[in-house]
Amino acid sequence: MSWVQRDSALFWVYCAALVLGPVLFLAQAFGLVVYGGGPALAALPITALTFLVFGGILFWLDMFRARTRLLAPIVMGFAWGFLVWPGTALWANDRVTRVVTNLGGDEFASNWQAAIAAPIDEEFIKAIGIAVVAVLFRSRLSRPMHGFLIGGAVGLGAQISEDMLYSLQTAVAAPQNPARDVFVVALLRLVTAFTSHWAMSALVGVGIVVLLTRTDRSWVYRVATFVLFYLLAVSMHAIFDAPRAAGPGVLALLLPVVIDLAIFLLSYRWVLAAERKWFRATISQPAAREFGPEPALESLLTHRGRHRARAALRSSFHYTYGQAKQYERDLLTRIAALADESAPAVRYSPPGALWTDQQTVPR
C-alpha cells in the first residue's frame, strides 16, 4: 500500500487538514510569529534534541521492530500532530476555557482551566489524527504496539509544535533577554517531557488499534480497552496540568511526572506482554526454523537475553558490537515478516550466526 491513496476520501480529508491546520494557527498566532520568531530560534537546538530523544525512546520501546512496515503511518501521524494539532488545539482551548470560566468563575478557572480544557480537547484532536491514520493503514495493523507507535508519533508532533509555540510566547513576554528565557523554557520542557504528549497519545493509539483490529474479541472487550487507554491518557494530561501542590519547588515540579510515568509504564507493560506473546507465537512456526531453533530465538524476548547473545557473538565469532547489533536487528525484521502474509519471503542465514546453533546460545 502506497502513501498516496487516491481512491480514499479520508486520505484527501487528511491532506486538506494538513493545509488548513497551519492556516488556522497563523490566523490566531500571526503576531507571535512576527514579533517572537527571531528570539524563538534560540530554542531550536533544544527542540531538535527533544525530537531526537523522544523519537529514540519511542523506537527503543518497540522491542520487536513493529515499526518495520509503519514508516508511512508514523510519518503521517507526526505530520498531523505537528501541522494540524497546534492551530486546532489553540482554537478549541479558547472555547473550552470560556466554558470553564463561565461555569466555575475566574478564580476556579485560573487554577484549573488547563487541567480541564487541555485533556478534553487536545487529546481528542490527537485521537482524531490517530484514528484517521489507523483507518487509512488498517491492513498493516494487528498489534497494540502498532497503535503505540502511531499514537506516539502524533503526540511527538504535537509536543514539538507546542514547544515551538511556548518559545514564541516566551520571546514576546520577555523583552529584556528573550533568547536566554526561550532557551531556559525549552530546556525545562525537555526535562519534563518524559510523560508529555508523545506518551499520552501512545496510549490512545493502543486503544484505537485494539478497537479497529481485534475482530477476534467481542465488541465489549474492544470498546472497554479503547475507553480504558483513552482515559489513562486523559488522566495523565490532567495530572500534568493540574495546579502544583505546596512544597519544595523540585518536588512540586516532578511529582506529576512521577505519577504519570507510573501510569505510562504500567500501560506499556501490558503492550509489551502482548508483543512477547506475539513473538513467541511467531517463532513457534515451522518457518521460523530457518532462523534458528525456538529455544535459541527466545533469547530475543528480553534485553538481558539479547545482551548475552550479542556478547556471545562477539566472543565466539569475533563480531564487533555494531555487527552483532545489526545482525540482531536484521533477524528481528525477518522474524516479523513471518507474521505478515503480504511480506515477500526472505532467506537469511549468514555463516556463523549465533541463533542457528543452539549449543552456543547463552542461557
N, C-alpha and C positions, 0 to 999 in steps of 0.2 A: 504494500500500500504506500503510495507516494504522499508527500507532504500536501500537495495540492489536490483537493477533492472537488473537482469542478461540478460534479453531479449532486453535491450535498448543499442544500440551502443553509444548513447550520454552519458549514465552513465559510460561506460568504457573509453570514451574520458575524462570525468571529472576525473576519477581515475588516468588516465595517467598524466593529468595536475598536480594533487596533488603530484605526484612523481617527475616530471620533473621540477616543479617550484623551489623547494629548490636546485636542482642541478644547475639550471641556476643562482640562486642567489649566490651560493658558487663559481661558476666559475668566477663571477665578483667581489665578495667581500671577497674572502678567506683570503686575507691579513688583512682586517679589523677585521675579526672574530678572527684570530690568535693573533694579537697584541693588539686589543682593547677589546677582550672578557672578560678578568678579571675585569678591571676597570668598564666596562659597567654594571656589575652586581649590581653596586650601584644604578642603576635606577630601578631595578626590583620592589621594593615596590611601587614606584610611578606609574610604568607601570601597575602593578596589580590593583592599585587604579583606574587608568584610565579605565581599563576594567570594573570594578565593577560599577563605577559612570555612565558611558555612556551606559553600558548594562542596568543598572537600569532605567536610563532616557528613553531609548527606550521602555522598557516594561511599564513604567509608562504612557507613551503617548498612549499605547494600552488600552484605557479605557474599552473596551468590550471584552477583552481577546481573540482577534482573534488569538493569539499565541497558543491557546489550542491544535490545531491539526497540528502545524507547527514546532514541535521540530526538525524533520529531516531536512526540508529545511533551518531552521535557523542555525543549526549546520553546515550543508554542505556549506551554504553561508559564514559563518565565516571562515571555512577552506579554501575556495577559496581566500578570502581576505588575510588571514594570510600566506598561503603557496604558492599560485600561483602568486598573485599580486606583491609582492616585487621584485622578480627577473625579471619578465616580464616588470615591470614599469622602473626598472633601465636600462634595455636594450633599451626600447622604448624612454625613456627620453634622453638618449645619442644621439640617431639618430635624434630625432626631434630638439634637441638643436643645433645640427650641421647645420640643415636646417635653423633655425632661425639665426644663426651666419652668414651663407653664404649669406642670403638674406638681413639682416639688419646691418651687421657689428659687430665688437667686442663690441663697446660701447653700442649699442642698445641691444645686446644680454645680456650683463652683468646686465642690468636693467630689461629686460622684458622676458628673456628666461623662467624663472619659471612660470610667469603668462600666457605664451603662451603654452609651452610644456606640463606642468603638466595637465591643464584642458583638453587638447586634448587626450593625450594617457592614463593618469591614470584613467579618468572617463570612457573611452572606455573599458579598461581592466576590470574594476569593472562591467561595464554594461554587458559584455560577461558572467561573472560569475553569475550575477543576472538572465540573460536570460536562461542560462543553467539550473540552479536550478528551475526556474519558469516552464520551459518546462517539466522537469522531474516530477514535482509535480503539474502539471496543474489542475488535478482533485480536488485538495484541495483548489484551489484559486478561489475567486469570488469577493473579495472586495479590494478597493485600499489599505486598511490597511495591507492586506496580502503582497502586494508589498513593502509597507513601512517597514515592519519588516524584510523581506528577504534582501532588499537593505541595511537597517541599519546594519544587521549582516555582510554582505560583507564589508561594509565600516568600521565597527568596527574592523574586522580582519585586514584590510589594515592599520587602524590607529595604532593598537598595533604593527604590524610588522614595520611600519615606525618609531614609537617611538624607537624601539629596534635598527633600523638602525642608527638613529640620535645619540643614546647612543654610538654605536660603533665608529661613525665618530668623536664625541666629545672626546672620550677617546684617540683616535690616535692623534688628533690635540692639545691636552692639556697635554703634558708630565709632566708639573710641578706638577699639582694637579688634575689628571684626574677624580678621584672619586667625588670630590666636583663639578667640572664643569658638569660632567654627571648628577649628582643629580639636579643641578640648571636647566639644559636644560630640563630634564624630567618634572620638576615641571612647568616650563614655558609652555611646550606643553600641560600639563594637564589643565592649566588655559585657554589656547586659543583653546581648543578642542571642545568647545560647538557647533561650527558650522563647524567642520572638516569633515573628510571622512565619518563618520557614518551618519551625517545629509545630506550631498550631495548625497550619494548613496541611502538613504531612498527615496529621491525624484525621483531618476532614477527608483527605484523599483516600485513606484506608476505608472509611465508612462508605464513600461513594462507589469505590470499585467493588467492594463486597456487595453492595446493593445492586449493582449492574450485572455482575458476573457470576455470583454464586447461585446459579439456577438449580444446583443440586440440593439446596437448602430451602426451607419454607420462606414465604414472604415475611412471616413474623420474625424469623431469625435475621433476615437481611435488613428489614426496616429497623429492628432493635439495634443491630450493630451500627448502622448508619447514625441513628439518633444518639447512641452512646458516644461514639467518637466525635460527632459534631459538638455535643455538649461538653465533652472534655476539652475540646479546643476553645470553645466559648468561655469555659471556666478559667482556663489558662490566661486568656486575654483579660478577663475581668480582674483576676488576681494581679496581673502585671500592671494594670492601670489604676487599681484601687488606691485610695489615699494611704500613704505610708504610716505605719504605726509609730507611736512615740518611742524614742530610744536612740542609741548611737547611730550616727549617720550611715556608717557602713552596713550595720545590721538592717536598718530600715531600707537601704537600697538593695541588699542582696537577698533578704528573706523571701520576697515574692519570687525571685529567680529560683531559689532552692525549692520552694513548693512546686513551682511549675516544672522544674526539672524532674522531680519525683513523679509527677503525673505523666510526663513525657516518657520517662524510662520504663515505667510500668506498662504503658501502652505499647512501646516499642518491643518490650519483651514478648508480648502476645504476637506481634508481627513476626519477630524473629523465630518464635516457636513454629509458626505456620511455614516459614521459609525452610526450617530444618526438616519439618515433616515432608514438604515437597521434595527436598533434596534427597532424603532417604528413599522416597518412592521412586525417584528418577534413577538413582544408582543401583536400585534393585532390578532394573530392567535388564534382560539379557544383552541388549545392545550396548549397555554400559561396560561390559567386559572388555570392549575394545580399549578402554582407558585404564583398566586395572581391576583387580579383584575388589569386591564390595568392602571387605574389612579395611583394605588399603585406602579406598576412596573416603571412608568415614573419617579419616584424619582431617578432611577439609571442613568438617562440621563446626570446629571451634578455632578460635585464634591460637590457642595453645597448641592444638594439633598441627596447625599449619606452620607455626614457628618451628616445631620439632621436625616436621617433614622438610622444610627448607634447609634447616641445619644439616639434616642427613644428606640432602642433595649436594650441599657444599662440601661435606666431608667425604662422601663416597664417590661422587662423580666430578668433584672439583668445579662445580658451578660457582660463579660469582653470585653475590646476593641479588643483583639485578636480574641475572639469568634465571635464578630459582624463582624469583617473584614473577617474572614474565611467564615462565612455564606454568606456574600456578594459575595465573590469570587466563592463559590460553586454555588450560584444562577446564576451568570453571565455565568458560564460554562455550566450549564444545559439549560439556555435560548439559548445560542449559538448552542447547539445540535439540537434545533428545526429546525434550518435553514439548517441542514446537513442531508440529507436523508439517508446517509450511516452510521450515528452515531446510536448506539443502543438506544432504548427507555429507558428513565430514569424517575423514580418516586422519588420525593424529596419533602417532606412536613413535616419537623420536628415540634414537638409541640411548640406552642407559637411563630411561625415565624411571624415577623412583616409584611412581604409583603403579607401574606394570610389574613390579617384583614384590610380592607380598612379604618375602623374607626380610627385605630391607626397610620395611615401613616401621618407623619408631612407634612404640606403644607407650 
